Amino acid sequence: MMRSKKLVVALARKWKTMAGFGRRTISINRKPARAGHFVVYSSDKRRFVVPLAYLRTKVFQELLRLSEEEFGMPKDGPITLPCDAAVLEYVLSLLQSHVS
């Protein structure tokens, strides 16, 4: 399913709010994502800081859809993507080389 950029950004903001990323007490040793980025976790609990620009890509939209399907909307935690760290690193490296 094709999603508009505004819808994907709105969904990411909703997930961010629901996960409590706006709160300062999420974790003592974790920095919040810098401006223009957001945080996701792999299925093996590894943390990734991802540029918002990646939300426009079909592959990342599909990962978010699969995440919602597998784990549901995060209510009290971060967004977890349904792949391990090695796969997510590979996907992000491909996106980095193709997204300006």
Secondary structure, 3 states (H helix, E strand, C coil): CCCCHHHHHHHHHHHHHHHCCCCCCCCCCCCCCCCCEEEEECCCCCEEEEEHHHHHCHHHHHHHHHHHHHHCCCCCCCEECCCCHHHHHHHHHHHHHHCC
